[in-house]
Amino acid sequence: MAEVESFTLDHTAVKAPYVRLISVEEGPKGDKISNFDLRLVQPNENAIPTAGLHTIEHMLAGYLRDHLEGVIDCSPFGCRTGFHLIVWGEPTAKEVALALKASLESIVKATWEDVQGTDIKSCGNYRDHSLFSAQEWCEKILAEGISSEPFERNVI
């Protein structure tokens, strides 16, 4: 079985919330994509409940695209501690952290009408959302500050 970088990361050494560049991949035509670890809560100490995480996921899908060019996908980790962010090009961790911060600030101010994809036609589990939980977690993450370094606190 192929080794997966995320499973080689020492989850006891990182200091969340942070943004971490996992890898940059180059395609056959020279196009580059970057994979980032957007770790919102400390691994093995906390996990965002599924309804709140699901709502954060839906909102980040739009807000990150508003604040960062080239977003391909933002998907939650199964451990519920953060997200993978895949983007075209090679933005810095600081640029991504600033976009994440602005996105979380937008979530805190949002109303239910701002949450995309919450009906039976547009979501595979439309009943499992909580804007209240999403906003509580985003406030907590913002209060802790987002670091552009995974192993030391370099809050942007």
Secondary structure, 3 states (H helix, E strand, C coil): CCCCHHHCCCCCCCCCCEEEEEEEEECCCCCEEEEEEEECCCCCCCCCCHHHHHHHHHHHHHHHHHHCCCEEEEEECCCCCEEEEEEECCCCHHHHHHHHHHHHHHHHHCCHHHCCCCCCCCCCCCCCCCHHHHHHHHHHHHHHCCECCCCCCCEC
